[in-house]
Amino acid sequence: MPNLPALSKYKIMWIWTLFDLPVLTKTERRRATRFRNDLLDLGFGMVQFSVYLRHAYSKEKADVIAAKVSELVPPAGHVQILFFTDRQYQLTQSFHGRARSGPERKKPDQLTLF
């Protein structure tokens, strides 16, 4: 079995990619969609519409991933990459409002099973 380095919450990294891409023309929309799909292919997950997140086991690996992202940026796109240690990411607070899904449906009076 290979000798693996010990994992540390101060060395493990989280990569946040935030972007603002033009989507006024069909070509720009296509490029923006391609960029988002490329992020997914690199192992990122969508946190919000223009915010994607990925885990990396070291700062060196995070730098390699960031370099790959920089090669994918469409013309006129604005992309920022933020790096957080696992310890810093643990301090993240997330809040979600109550979603409204349209008019409330009437509940059935009785359920019949056969």
N, CA, C and O atoms as CSV, one atom per row, in Angstrom:
chain,resi,resn,atom,element,x,y,z
A,1,MET,N,N,0.843,-1.182,0.000
A,1,MET,CA,C,0.000,0.000,0.000
A,1,MET,C,C,0.888,1.246,0.000
A,1,MET,O,O,1.851,1.315,0.764
A,2,PRO,N,N,0.575,2.234,-0.850
A,2,PRO,CA,C,1.421,3.431,-0.910
A,2,PRO,C,C,1.333,4.244,0.379
A,2,PRO,O,O,0.318,4.239,1.075
A,3,ASN,N,N,2.417,4.932,0.667
A,3,ASN,CA,C,2.469,5.774,1.856
A,3,ASN,C,C,1.837,7.125,1.514
A,3,ASN,O,O,2.455,7.946,0.837
A,4,LEU,N,N,0.619,7.354,1.979
A,4,LEU,CA,C,-0.110,8.588,1.676
A,4,LEU,C,C,0.141,9.622,2.763
A,4,LEU,O,O,0.223,9.272,3.940
A,5,PRO,N,N,0.264,10.894,2.385
A,5,PRO,CA,C,0.443,11.930,3.405
A,5,PRO,C,C,-0.828,12.090,4.232
A,5,PRO,O,O,-1.938,11.862,3.752
A,6,ALA,N,N,-0.636,12.483,5.475
A,6,ALA,CA,C,-1.781,12.706,6.357
A,6,ALA,C,C,-2.591,13.901,5.851
A,6,ALA,O,O,-2.032,14.913,5.429
A,7,LEU,N,N,-3.901,13.766,5.902
A,7,LEU,CA,C,-4.773,14.861,5.476
A,7,LEU,C,C,-4.927,15.852,6.621
A,7,LEU,O,O,-5.034,15.460,7.784
A,8,SER,N,N,-4.938,17.115,6.290
A,8,SER,CA,C,-5.071,18.164,7.287
A,8,SER,C,C,-6.149,19.142,6.847
A,8,SER,O,O,-6.232,19.511,5.675
A,9,LYS,N,N,-6.972,19.557,7.803
A,9,LYS,CA,C,-8.025,20.520,7.471
A,9,LYS,C,C,-7.450,21.885,7.101
A,9,LYS,O,O,-8.174,22.766,6.636
A,10,TYR,N,N,-6.137,22.056,7.310
A,10,TYR,CA,C,-5.486,23.306,6.932
A,10,TYR,C,C,-4.786,23.200,5.577
A,10,TYR,O,O,-4.306,24.206,5.053
A,11,LYS,N,N,-4.721,21.993,5.001
A,11,LYS,CA,C,-4.097,21.813,3.689
A,11,LYS,C,C,-5.109,21.453,2.611
A,11,LYS,O,O,-4.910,21.778,1.441
A,12,ILE,N,N,-6.183,20.791,2.991
A,12,ILE,CA,C,-7.240,20.463,2.036
A,12,ILE,C,C,-7.897,21.769,1.609
A,12,ILE,O,O,-8.167,22.635,2.441
A,13,MET,N,N,-8.152,21.910,0.312
A,13,MET,CA,C,-8.666,23.172,-0.219
A,13,MET,C,C,-10.046,23.012,-0.848
A,13,MET,O,O,-10.399,21.947,-1.354
A,14,TRP,N,N,-10.809,24.086,-0.803
A,14,TRP,CA,C,-12.079,24.214,-1.518
A,14,TRP,C,C,-11.904,25.345,-2.517
A,14,TRP,O,O,-11.404,26.417,-2.176
A,15,ILE,N,N,-12.316,25.099,-3.747
A,15,ILE,CA,C,-12.159,26.069,-4.831
A,15,ILE,C,C,-13.541,26.591,-5.211
A,15,ILE,O,O,-14.394,25.835,-5.675
A,16,TRP,N,N,-13.750,27.875,-5.011
A,16,TRP,CA,C,-15.005,28.526,-5.396
A,16,TRP,C,C,-14.749,29.275,-6.696
A,16,TRP,O,O,-13.846,30.109,-6.768
A,17,THR,N,N,-15.529,28.986,-7.708
A,17,THR,CA,C,-15.423,29.684,-8.989
A,17,THR,C,C,-16.686,30.507,-9.191
A,17,THR,O,O,-17.793,29.971,-9.249
A,18,LEU,N,N,-16.504,31.810,-9.296
A,18,LEU,CA,C,-17.618,32.741,-9.474
A,18,LEU,C,C,-17.440,33.413,-10.832
A,18,LEU,O,O,-16.329,33.800,-11.193
A,19,PHE,N,N,-18.517,33.552,-11.575
A,19,PHE,CA,C,-18.354,34.129,-12.909
A,19,PHE,C,C,-19.553,34.950,-13.331
A,19,PHE,O,O,-20.677,34.768,-12.862
A,20,ASP,N,N,-19.256,35.869,-14.245
A,20,ASP,CA,C,-20.261,36.704,-14.892
A,20,ASP,C,C,-19.936,36.650,-16.379
A,20,ASP,O,O,-18.914,37.180,-16.815
A,21,LEU,N,N,-20.796,36.017,-17.147
A,21,LEU,CA,C,-20.551,35.829,-18.574
A,21,LEU,C,C,-21.637,36.512,-19.388
A,21,LEU,O,O,-22.808,36.470,-19.012
A,22,PRO,N,N,-21.265,37.143,-20.503
A,22,PRO,CA,C,-22.285,37.765,-21.351
A,22,PRO,C,C,-23.163,36.693,-22.005
A,22,PRO,O,O,-22.672,35.644,-22.420
A,23,VAL,N,N,-24.458,36.969,-22.091
A,23,VAL,CA,C,-25.404,36.009,-22.684
A,23,VAL,C,C,-26.428,36.717,-23.571
A,23,VAL,O,O,-27.571,36.273,-23.672
A,24,LEU,N,N,-26.027,37.809,-24.209
A,24,LEU,CA,C,-26.969,38.577,-25.022
A,24,LEU,C,C,-27.197,37.959,-26.396
A,24,LEU,O,O,-28.304,38.028,-26.929
A,25,THR,N,N,-26.164,37.360,-26.970
A,25,THR,CA,C,-26.315,36.756,-28.298
A,25,THR,C,C,-26.345,35.235,-28.176
A,25,THR,O,O,-25.998,34.674,-27.137
A,26,LYS,N,N,-26.760,34.592,-29.240
A,26,LYS,CA,C,-26.814,33.127,-29.254
A,26,LYS,C,C,-25.417,32.534,-29.048
A,26,LYS,O,O,-25.260,31.541,-28.338
A,27,THR,N,N,-24.422,33.136,-29.661
A,27,THR,CA,C,-23.042,32.663,-29.514
A,27,THR,C,C,-22.567,32.799,-28.072
A,27,THR,O,O,-21.922,31.894,-27.542
A,28,GLU,N,N,-22.884,33.926,-27.435
A,28,GLU,CA,C,-22.494,34.128,-26.035
A,28,GLU,C,C,-23.188,33.130,-25.120
A,28,GLU,O,O,-22.569,32.607,-24.193
A,29,ARG,N,N,-24.460,32.860,-25.365
A,29,ARG,CA,C,-25.183,31.870,-24.553
A,29,ARG,C,C,-24.562,30.487,-24.715
A,29,ARG,O,O,-24.425,29.739,-23.747
A,30,ARG,N,N,-24.193,30.161,-25.931
A,30,ARG,CA,C,-23.558,28.865,-26.204
A,30,ARG,C,C,-22.216,28.763,-25.464
A,30,ARG,O,O,-21.903,27.729,-24.875
A,31,ARG,N,N,-21.439,29.836,-25.502
A,31,ARG,CA,C,-20.145,29.845,-24.800
A,31,ARG,C,C,-20.331,29.738,-23.287
A,31,ARG,O,O,-19.574,29.038,-22.615
A,32,ALA,N,N,-21.331,30.429,-22.755
A,32,ALA,CA,C,-21.593,30.371,-21.315
A,32,ALA,C,C,-22.013,28.963,-20.898
A,32,ALA,O,O,-21.558,28.454,-19.873
A,33,THR,N,N,-22.868,28.343,-21.683
A,33,THR,CA,C,-23.298,26.971,-21.395
A,33,THR,C,C,-22.116,26.023,-21.460
A,33,THR,O,O,-21.976,25.131,-20.624
A,34,ARG,N,N,-21.271,26.219,-22.454
A,34,ARG,CA,C,-20.080,25.370,-22.594
A,34,ARG,C,C,-19.169,25.525,-21.380
A,34,ARG,O,O,-18.634,24.537,-20.876
A,35,PHE,N,N,-18.990,26.762,-20.905
A,35,PHE,CA,C,-18.149,27.011,-19.735
A,35,PHE,C,C,-18.710,26.292,-18.513
A,35,PHE,O,O,-17.965,25.637,-17.784
A,36,ARG,N,N,-20.013,26.407,-18.283
A,36,ARG,CA,C,-20.631,25.723,-17.135
A,36,ARG,C,C,-20.473,24.206,-17.255
A,36,ARG,O,O,-20.170,23.536,-16.267
A,37,ASN,N,N,-20.672,23.667,-18.441
A,37,ASN,CA,C,-20.506,22.222,-18.641
A,37,ASN,C,C,-19.055,21.795,-18.432
A,37,ASN,O,O,-18.794,20.718,-17.897
A,38,ASP,N,N,-18.119,22.633,-18.851
A,38,ASP,CA,C,-16.707,22.327,-18.632
A,38,ASP,C,C,-16.379,22.307,-17.136
A,38,ASP,O,O,-15.596,21.471,-16.684
A,39,LEU,N,N,-16.973,23.222,-16.371
A,39,LEU,CA,C,-16.763,23.201,-14.920
A,39,LEU,C,C,-17.283,21.893,-14.321
A,39,LEU,O,O,-16.631,21.289,-13.469
A,40,LEU,N,N,-18.446,21.469,-14.768
A,40,LEU,CA,C,-18.992,20.195,-14.286
A,40,LEU,C,C,-18.063,19.039,-14.658
A,40,LEU,O,O,-17.853,18.127,-13.859
A,41,ASP,N,N,-17.509,19.078,-15.864
A,41,ASP,CA,C,-16.577,18.032,-16.302
A,41,ASP,C,C,-15.302,18.019,-15.461
A,41,ASP,O,O,-14.679,16.970,-15.297
A,42,LEU,N,N,-14.912,19.175,-14.929
A,42,LEU,CA,C,-13.732,19.258,-14.066
A,42,LEU,C,C,-14.034,18.831,-12.631
A,42,LEU,O,O,-13.141,18.833,-11.784
A,43,GLY,N,N,-15.278,18.467,-12.355
A,43,GLY,CA,C,-15.626,18.000,-11.016
A,43,GLY,C,C,-16.253,19.043,-10.115
A,43,GLY,O,O,-16.436,18.797,-8.922
A,44,PHE,N,N,-16.585,20.201,-10.659
A,44,PHE,CA,C,-17.242,21.235,-9.868
A,44,PHE,C,C,-18.724,20.899,-9.715
A,44,PHE,O,O,-19.307,20.204,-10.546
A,45,GLY,N,N,-19.312,21.402,-8.648
A,45,GLY,CA,C,-20.747,21.300,-8.449
A,45,GLY,C,C,-21.327,22.696,-8.350
A,45,GLY,O,O,-20.670,23.612,-7.855
A,46,MET,N,N,-22.556,22.862,-8.818
A,46,MET,CA,C,-23.186,24.179,-8.803
A,46,MET,C,C,-23.730,24.484,-7.411
A,46,MET,O,O,-24.492,23.698,-6.849
A,47,VAL,N,N,-23.333,25.630,-6.861
A,47,VAL,CA,C,-23.839,26.105,-5.578
A,47,VAL,C,C,-24.976,27.090,-5.828
A,47,VAL,O,O,-26.026,27.013,-5.190
A,48,GLN,N,N,-24.761,28.006,-6.751
A,48,GLN,CA,C,-25.768,28.943,-7.231
A,48,GLN,C,C,-25.557,29.065,-8.736
A,48,GLN,O,O,-24.645,28.439,-9.278
A,49,PHE,N,N,-26.373,29.849,-9.415
A,49,PHE,CA,C,-26.315,29.900,-10.870
A,49,PHE,C,C,-24.926,30.223,-11.414
A,49,PHE,O,O,-24.517,29.620,-12.405
A,50,SER,N,N,-24.200,31.132,-10.818
A,50,SER,CA,C,-22.865,31.489,-11.310
A,50,SER,C,C,-21.787,31.226,-10.271
A,50,SER,O,O,-20.741,31.875,-10.276
A,51,VAL,N,N,-22.040,30.281,-9.385
A,51,VAL,CA,C,-21.083,29.921,-8.337
A,51,VAL,C,C,-20.926,28.409,-8.327
A,51,VAL,O,O,-21.892,27.671,-8.130
A,52,TYR,N,N,-19.697,27.960,-8.542
A,52,TYR,CA,C,-19.410,26.527,-8.576
A,52,TYR,C,C,-18.320,26.209,-7.557
A,52,TYR,O,O,-17.465,27.048,-7.274
A,53,LEU,N,N,-18.352,24.999,-7.009
A,53,LEU,CA,C,-17.472,24.614,-5.913
A,53,LEU,C,C,-16.831,23.264,-6.198
A,53,LEU,O,O,-17.463,22.364,-6.749
A,54,ARG,N,N,-15.557,23.139,-5.809
A,54,ARG,CA,C,-14.866,21.860,-5.951
A,54,ARG,C,C,-13.861,21.686,-4.822
A,54,ARG,O,O,-13.297,22.656,-4.314
A,55,HIS,N,N,-13.652,20.453,-4.447
A,55,HIS,CA,C,-12.715,20.066,-3.402
A,55,HIS,C,C,-11.378,19.687,-4.033
A,55,HIS,O,O,-11.351,19.102,-5.116
A,56,ALA,N,N,-10.274,20.010,-3.373
A,56,ALA,CA,C,-8.941,19.567,-3.809
A,56,ALA,C,C,-8.156,19.169,-2.562
A,56,ALA,O,O,-8.313,19.785,-1.508
A,57,TYR,N,N,-7.325,18.159,-2.676
A,57,TYR,CA,C,-6.625,17.650,-1.499
A,57,TYR,C,C,-5.396,18.474,-1.107
A,57,TYR,O,O,-4.811,18.237,-0.050
A,58,SER,N,N,-4.995,19.440,-1.944
A,58,SER,CA,C,-3.858,20.294,-1.600
A,58,SER,C,C,-3.939,21.602,-2.387
A,58,SER,O,O,-4.693,21.715,-3.353
A,59,LYS,N,N,-3.152,22.582,-1.959
A,59,LYS,CA,C,-3.090,23.862,-2.667
A,59,LYS,C,C,-2.485,23.670,-4.056
A,59,LYS,O,O,-2.878,24.346,-5.007
A,60,GLU,N,N,-1.540,22.756,-4.169
A,60,GLU,CA,C,-0.923,22.488,-5.470
A,60,GLU,C,C,-1.956,21.960,-6.463
A,60,GLU,O,O,-2.000,22.400,-7.612
A,61,LYS,N,N,-2.780,21.024,-6.019
A,61,LYS,CA,C,-3.839,20.479,-6.880
A,61,LYS,C,C,-4.854,21.573,-7.219
A,61,LYS,O,O,-5.334,21.650,-8.350
A,62,ALA,N,N,-5.179,22.415,-6.238
A,62,ALA,CA,C,-6.117,23.520,-6.473
A,62,ALA,C,C,-5.567,24.478,-7.528
A,62,ALA,O,O,-6.323,24.988,-8.355
A,63,ASP,N,N,-4.259,24.725,-7.504
A,63,ASP,CA,C,-3.640,25.600,-8.507
A,63,ASP,C,C,-3.730,24.998,-9.907
A,63,ASP,O,O,-3.950,25.717,-10.882
A,64,VAL,N,N,-3.560,23.683,-10.007
A,64,VAL,CA,C,-3.673,23.001,-11.305
A,64,VAL,C,C,-5.097,23.140,-11.846
A,64,VAL,O,O,-5.294,23.417,-13.030
A,65,ILE,N,N,-6.081,22.947,-10.977
A,65,ILE,CA,C,-7.486,23.071,-11.381
A,65,ILE,C,C,-7.783,24.510,-11.808
A,65,ILE,O,O,-8.458,24.735,-12.813
A,66,ALA,N,N,-7.279,25.481,-11.043
A,66,ALA,CA,C,-7.499,26.891,-11.384
A,66,ALA,C,C,-6.890,27.225,-12.742
A,66,ALA,O,O,-7.471,27.991,-13.511
A,67,ALA,N,N,-5.735,26.661,-13.039
A,67,ALA,CA,C,-5.107,26.902,-14.344
A,67,ALA,C,C,-5.974,26.347,-15.469
A,67,ALA,O,O,-6.084,26.960,-16.531
A,68,LYS,N,N,-6.586,25.192,-15.239
A,68,LYS,CA,C,-7.480,24.617,-16.253
A,68,LYS,C,C,-8.699,25.508,-16.461
A,68,LYS,O,O,-9.134,25.718,-17.593
A,69,VAL,N,N,-9.249,26.032,-15.363
A,69,VAL,CA,C,-10.409,26.925,-15.470
A,69,VAL,C,C,-10.029,28.181,-16.250
A,69,VAL,O,O,-10.806,28.656,-17.079
A,70,SER,N,N,-8.847,28.717,-15.991
A,70,SER,CA,C,-8.438,29.954,-16.672
A,70,SER,C,C,-8.355,29.774,-18.186
A,70,SER,O,O,-8.548,30.729,-18.937
A,71,GLU,N,N,-8.072,28.565,-18.631
A,71,GLU,CA,C,-8.003,28.293,-20.071
A,71,GLU,C,C,-9.390,28.212,-20.711
A,71,GLU,O,O,-9.515,28.296,-21.933
A,72,LEU,N,N,-10.424,28.050,-19.897
A,72,LEU,CA,C,-11.783,27.861,-20.405
A,72,LEU,C,C,-12.603,29.145,-20.476
A,72,LEU,O,O,-13.694,29.147,-21.046
A,73,VAL,N,N,-12.097,30.235,-19.909
A,73,VAL,CA,C,-12.876,31.472,-19.800
A,73,VAL,C,C,-13.226,32.008,-21.188
A,73,VAL,O,O,-12.335,32.240,-22.005
A,74,PRO,N,N,-14.522,32.205,-21.458
A,74,PRO,CA,C,-14.938,32.743,-22.759
A,74,PRO,C,C,-14.505,34.204,-22.921
A,74,PRO,O,O,-14.256,34.890,-21.930
A,75,PRO,N,N,-14.417,34.678,-24.167
A,75,PRO,CA,C,-14.109,36.095,-24.392
A,75,PRO,C,C,-15.164,36.970,-23.692
A,75,PRO,O,O,-16.349,36.639,-23.684
A,76,ALA,N,N,-14.727,38.056,-23.124
A,76,ALA,CA,C,-15.590,39.008,-22.409
A,76,ALA,C,C,-16.153,38.429,-21.119
A,76,ALA,O,O,-17.006,39.058,-20.492
A,77,GLY,N,N,-15.705,37.254,-20.707
A,77,GLY,CA,C,-16.161,36.673,-19.447
A,77,GLY,C,C,-15.338,37.189,-18.282
A,77,GLY,O,O,-14.178,37.566,-18.450
A,78,HIS,N,N,-15.934,37.205,-17.113
A,78,HIS,CA,C,-15.249,37.622,-15.893
A,78,HIS,C,C,-15.364,36.473,-14.900
A,78,HIS,O,O,-16.467,36.108,-14.494
A,79,VAL,N,N,-14.227,35.900,-14.507
A,79,VAL,CA,C,-14.209,34.743,-13.613
A,79,VAL,C,C,-13.273,35.034,-12.450
A,79,VAL,O,O,-12.163,35.531,-12.642
A,80,GLN,N,N,-13.728,34.723,-11.248
A,80,GLN,CA,C,-12.888,34.819,-10.058
A,80,GLN,C,C,-12.842,33.451,-9.400
A,80,GLN,O,O,-13.843,32.735,-9.352
A,81,ILE,N,N,-11.665,33.096,-8.893
A,81,ILE,CA,C,-11.506,31.834,-8.186
A,81,ILE,C,C,-11.038,32.154,-6.775
A,81,ILE,O,O,-10.043,32.853,-6.582
A,82,LEU,N,N,-11.758,31.640,-5.801
A,82,LEU,CA,C,-11.415,31.831,-4.395
A,82,LEU,C,C,-10.975,30.498,-3.816
A,82,LEU,O,O,-11.549,29.455,-4.131
A,83,PHE,N,N,-9.952,30.533,-2.965
A,83,PHE,CA,C,-9.446,29.327,-2.327
A,83,PHE,C,C,-9.693,29.414,-0.823
A,83,PHE,O,O,-9.394,30.427,-0.192
A,84,PHE,N,N,-10.238,28.346,-0.263
A,84,PHE,CA,C,-10.465,28.258,1.174
A,84,PHE,C,C,-9.921,26.932,1.678
A,84,PHE,O,O,-10.035,25.908,1.004
A,85,THR,N,N,-9.328,26.954,2.867
A,85,THR,CA,C,-8.932,25.685,3.471
A,85,THR,C,C,-10.187,24.968,3.960
A,85,THR,O,O,-11.250,25.572,4.096
A,86,ASP,N,N,-10.046,23.688,4.217
A,86,ASP,CA,C,-11.180,22.917,4.719
A,86,ASP,C,C,-11.675,23.500,6.041
A,86,ASP,O,O,-12.877,23.525,6.304
A,87,ARG,N,N,-10.753,23.962,6.860
A,87,ARG,CA,C,-11.120,24.571,8.149
A,87,ARG,C,C,-11.951,25.841,7.928
A,87,ARG,O,O,-12.943,26.054,8.624
A,88,GLN,N,N,-11.561,26.673,6.979
A,88,GLN,CA,C,-12.323,27.887,6.692
A,88,GLN,C,C,-13.694,27.536,6.126
A,88,GLN,O,O,-14.692,28.179,6.454
A,89,TYR,N,N,-13.739,26.511,5.274
A,89,TYR,CA,C,-15.011,26.099,4.676
A,89,TYR,C,C,-15.984,25.592,5.741
A,89,TYR,O,O,-17.196,25.750,5.600
A,90,GLN,N,N,-15.456,24.985,6.803
A,90,GLN,CA,C,-16.315,24.507,7.889
A,90,GLN,C,C,-17.089,25.646,8.542
A,90,GLN,O,O,-18.143,25.417,9.136
A,91,LEU,N,N,-16.584,26.854,8.439
A,91,LEU,CA,C,-17.232,28.009,9.057
A,91,LEU,C,C,-18.328,28.613,8.187
A,91,LEU,O,O,-18.976,29.580,8.587
A,92,THR,N,N,-18.539,28.052,7.005
A,92,THR,CA,C,-19.547,28.560,6.084
A,92,THR,C,C,-20.939,28.416,6.681
A,92,THR,O,O,-21.282,27.380,7.250
A,93,GLN,N,N,-21.722,29.455,6.545
A,93,GLN,CA,C,-23.121,29.413,6.959
A,93,GLN,C,C,-23.977,29.529,5.708
A,93,GLN,O,O,-23.683,30.332,4.823
A,94,SER,N,N,-25.020,28.739,5.635
A,94,SER,CA,C,-25.896,28.737,4.466
A,94,SER,C,C,-27.332,28.935,4.926
A,94,SER,O,O,-27.793,28.267,5.851
A,95,PHE,N,N,-28.029,29.849,4.282
A,95,PHE,CA,C,-29.409,30.148,4.646
A,95,PHE,C,C,-30.301,29.971,3.426
A,95,PHE,O,O,-29.930,30.364,2.320
A,96,HIS,N,N,-31.456,29.392,3.621
A,96,HIS,CA,C,-32.401,29.159,2.528
A,96,HIS,C,C,-33.773,29.682,2.941
A,96,HIS,O,O,-34.276,29.355,4.016
A,97,GLY,N,N,-34.362,30.486,2.090
A,97,GLY,CA,C,-35.710,30.975,2.342
A,97,GLY,C,C,-36.733,29.922,1.971
A,97,GLY,O,O,-36.415,28.936,1.306
A,98,ARG,N,N,-37.951,30.135,2.402
A,98,ARG,CA,C,-39.024,29.207,2.042
A,98,ARG,C,C,-39.420,29.465,0.605
A,98,ARG,O,O,-39.809,30.576,0.243
A,99,ALA,N,N,-39.319,28.453,-0.194
A,99,ALA,CA,C,-39.647,28.586,-1.619
A,99,ALA,C,C,-41.152,28.580,-1.816
A,99,ALA,O,O,-41.877,27.833,-1.159
A,100,ARG,N,N,-41.601,29.407,-2.713
A,100,ARG,CA,C,-43.019,29.425,-3.077
A,100,ARG,C,C,-43.155,28.710,-4.403
A,100,ARG,O,O,-42.525,29.096,-5.387
A,101,SER,N,N,-43.954,27.693,-4.438
A,101,SER,CA,C,-44.078,26.889,-5.660
A,101,SER,C,C,-45.426,27.085,-6.333
A,101,SER,O,O,-46.001,26.126,-6.848
A,102,GLY,N,N,-45.930,28.281,-6.338
A,102,GLY,CA,C,-47.203,28.535,-6.998
A,102,GLY,C,C,-48.359,28.431,-6.017
A,102,GLY,O,O,-48.150,28.354,-4.806
A,103,PRO,N,N,-49.580,28.429,-6.542
A,103,PRO,CA,C,-50.751,28.380,-5.666
A,103,PRO,C,C,-50.814,27.051,-4.914
A,103,PRO,O,O,-50.433,25.998,-5.426
A,104,GLU,N,N,-51.301,27.140,-3.704
A,104,GLU,CA,C,-51.417,25.940,-2.876
A,104,GLU,C,C,-52.501,25.029,-3.433
A,104,GLU,O,O,-53.594,25.480,-3.778
A,105,ARG,N,N,-52.185,23.748,-3.516
A,105,ARG,CA,C,-53.159,22.793,-4.047
A,105,ARG,C,C,-54.092,22.319,-2.946
A,105,ARG,O,O,-53.705,22.188,-1.785
A,106,LYS,N,N,-55.328,22.066,-3.344
A,106,LYS,CA,C,-56.317,21.554,-2.403
A,106,LYS,C,C,-56.001,20.090,-2.111
A,106,LYS,O,O,-55.739,19.307,-3.024
A,107,LYS,N,N,-56.027,19.733,-0.839
A,107,LYS,CA,C,-55.760,18.357,-0.448
A,107,LYS,C,C,-56.997,17.512,-0.725
A,107,LYS,O,O,-58.121,17.979,-0.544
A,108,PRO,N,N,-56.795,16.269,-1.166
A,108,PRO,CA,C,-57.956,15.404,-1.409
A,108,PRO,C,C,-58.651,15.060,-0.092
A,108,PRO,O,O,-58.017,14.976,0.960
A,109,ASP,N,N,-59.957,14.866,-0.172
A,109,ASP,CA,C,-60.728,14.538,1.026
A,109,ASP,C,C,-60.408,13.144,1.550
A,109,ASP,O,O,-60.327,12.929,2.759
A,110,GLN,N,N,-60.227,12.204,0.636
A,110,GLN,CA,C,-59.993,10.834,1.059
A,110,GLN,C,C,-59.188,10.116,-0.019
A,110,GLN,O,O,-59.345,10.376,-1.212
A,111,LEU,N,N,-58.332,9.220,0.422
A,111,LEU,CA,C,-57.530,8.424,-0.492
A,111,LEU,C,C,-58.118,7.024,-0.549
A,111,LEU,O,O,-58.310,6.387,0.487
A,112,THR,N,N,-58.403,6.541,-1.750
A,112,THR,CA,C,-58.975,5.210,-1.921
A,112,THR,C,C,-57.905,4.273,-2.453
A,112,THR,O,O,-57.280,4.553,-3.476
A,113,LEU,N,N,-57.695,3.164,-1.764
A,113,LEU,CA,C,-56.743,2.146,-2.198
A,113,LEU,C,C,-57.500,0.906,-2.616
A,113,LEU,O,O,-58.485,0.537,-1.976
A,114,PHE,N,N,-57.065,0.268,-3.660
A,114,PHE,CA,C,-57.732,-0.951,-4.128
A,114,PHE,C,C,-56.942,-2.164,-3.752
A,114,PHE,O,O,-57.346,-3.285,-4.061
